[in-house]
Amino acid sequence: MRLAILFLCGSCLFAGATLDNTESKLEVRLREVADLQGVRSNQLLGYGLVVGLKGTGDTTQAKFTAQTLSNLLARQGVQISPSNVLVKNVASVMVTADLPAFSRPGQRIDVTVSSTGDAASLAGGTLLMSALQGPDTQVYAVAQGPVLVGGFSAQAGGASSVKNHPTAGRIPDGGLVERQVPGVFNDNKVLRYSLEEEDFTTAVRVVRAINKELGEPAAKALDSRTVEVGIPAEYQGRLVEMVARLENLSIELQNKARVVVNEKTGTVVMGAEVRIGAVSIVQGGLAIQVTSTLQASQPLPFSQGKTVATEQKDIKVVEDKMKTLTIEPGISVGRLAEMLNAIGVTPRDMIAILQAIKDAGALNAELRIL
């Protein structure tokens, strides 16, 4: 298996960039490196029933489905005991959705439904009206509509076939907002930006860019992640215009020396500027294989003995040829990966070598293991 190597400059992709001996610069907009505190979506959760399934609903083992259907029918004037509910076209589901910031009553949102019982598939089903609550137990939206499932499940004659995940689906625009999150954005006295990734240098650069744009020292860094911006007199009550002006500011990011490895897939992602100090690598492998063979042991004639099975074990030891590689100081991690790949080092061994180089102090970069 060949080694999968992905090169990213400063962990970002951008057009028109060139690599040279000087540190490459990357400028992005403020909205791409920082989020405005208080401007976010809110998660909603509900419980409901999906009906209209073609025999792929919950079985009688899902007691809560029968109980829920019985309660629903009782509200419609039909009295029936849960023990008498024997249907296979109904499934209990958990309903989830994200309420976007500044949502107003009457707006539509997407909804996700996931089976909570033992239903085989939700394909073709319709979600009955379900209340979606926030963490404060208040109802902020209701959901209803046909469920779209990107898969199927079929059974016949003891054989079955399943594609993708048929017990979860979506209802585009299936949620209707009924209540808005309290708060008036324009009444805020200050703005706080939270950086996507904590960095003192980036925080200072954000402060400088905002103060230069506003023409006054309105911004200050509270820590390596938070930047607070005071509201100038000309923008009092007009925060939307101020945010629109600031979110497009260009912020210069500094490249971070980082190597990310995924042990599950054997993938290594690294920054192009990551360098390695002088180091020697010696790598070898020892494989021990034990095989077992059953043999029959026959007794001598007229010995009154019995034929028994015996186990013959063979042990085979294979030691790979040791591989040695000397690295000159200043070589990039990408070049190291190419050299290791050329001598037949596997992705798993590559990850172990990078960890060992980091422990030896020759890798001056953050090593992140996924």
C-alpha positions, 0 to 999 in steps of 0.5 A: 500500500502506497503512502497517501500524502496531502500537502497544504500550505499553512493548512489552507488552500489558496490560489496563486500562492508560491512557495519560496524561502520566505514565509508565505502570507495568507489573507482572509476575511474577518468573517472566515477566522472569527465568529460574532458572539451571540450570533449563532443557531440553536438546537431543537429537539422533539419526538414524533411518529412517522406513519405510512410505512409499508410494513417497515415500522416498529414491531410490538417490541417497541412498547413506546410506539404503541403507547404514543399512537394510543395517546395520539388517537385518544386526542382525536377521539379514538379510545384504544388500549396500547396492548391492542395496537398491532401495526407495522406501518408506524415508527417512533422517531426523534426529530432534530433541527437547527434554529438559525440566528434571528429566525422569525415566526413563519420561517421554514427550517430543515428537519432531520428524523431518526428512528428510535425503535426497531423500524427497518426503514422510514422510506415513504413515511410521513412525519406527523406534527411534532413540537420542537423544543429548545433547552429551556423546554419552550416550543420554538418550531413544529415539524411535519411532512414527508420523509426523504430517505437516501437508502432502502431496505428490502427483505424476501424469503429470508434474504435482505438487502440494505443500502445506505442508512434507511432509518434516518431521513430529512424533511426539507423546509419541514419545520415551521418557526413558531417563536423567536429567540429573545433579544435585540441585536442593535441593543448590544453595547459591545461586540465580541469576536471569537477566533476560530483558533486561539492565537495571540498574533492573529488576535492582535492583527484583528485588533489593528485591522478593526481600529484602522478601519474605524479610525479609533481605538475601539477594539482590544484583545481580551485574550488569545481568542476573544476581541472586544469592539466598542460601538462608536457613536456614529454606529449606536443603534446601527450595529448591522451596518457596523458588522457588515463593514467589519466582516470583510476586513482582510486579516493576515494569518501566520502559518502554523507548523502542524502535521496531522496524521490519521492512524485509521486511514494512514493519511498524513497532512502537513504544512509545506513549511514544516522542517525537520532537524538532523536525524537518523532513522533505522527501521526494521520488522520482525514477523513470527508466524505460527501454523498448526496442522492436524494429524492422525495418530494410528495405534499398532495392530492388535494393541487395543489402542484408539486413533486420536488426532494430534496437532503439529505446530510449525513456527516460522520467523521472518526478519525484514532487512533493516532500513537506514535513512539519514536526514539532513537538517532543514528538510521538509516533512513532505520530502521526508515522506517521499524518501520513506515511501521510496524505501517501502515504508508503510503508512503505519510505520510512517506515522510511528516514525513521525511520532519518534522524530517528534519525541526526539526533538527533531520535529519543530511542529505540532503533531496531531493524531486523529 
